[in-house]
Amino acid sequence: MTRGTIWWDFDGTLMASIEYTAMLLGATGNVGKRILHLLVQSPVCKKVVVVTRRSVPGLANAKVQQV
């Protein structure tokens, strides 16, 4: 069961604190590396599944699962 809250910020932005798992394609590219970094730092992202052609040691992190 997913738990969390959703609210509107003062500037009208929809905010959420629902825990989630993300799937990322292209994590070894320039943009993908930055997105992966942001997902790993996010307290509401509990796991990141990264699809790669081969295991990449530079992506190793407790939250990251390479497939």
Secondary structure, DSSP 4 states (H G I P E B T S, - for coil): -----EEE-TTS-EEE---EEEEEE-TTSHHHHHHHHHHHH-SSEEEEEEE-SS--GGG--TTEEE-
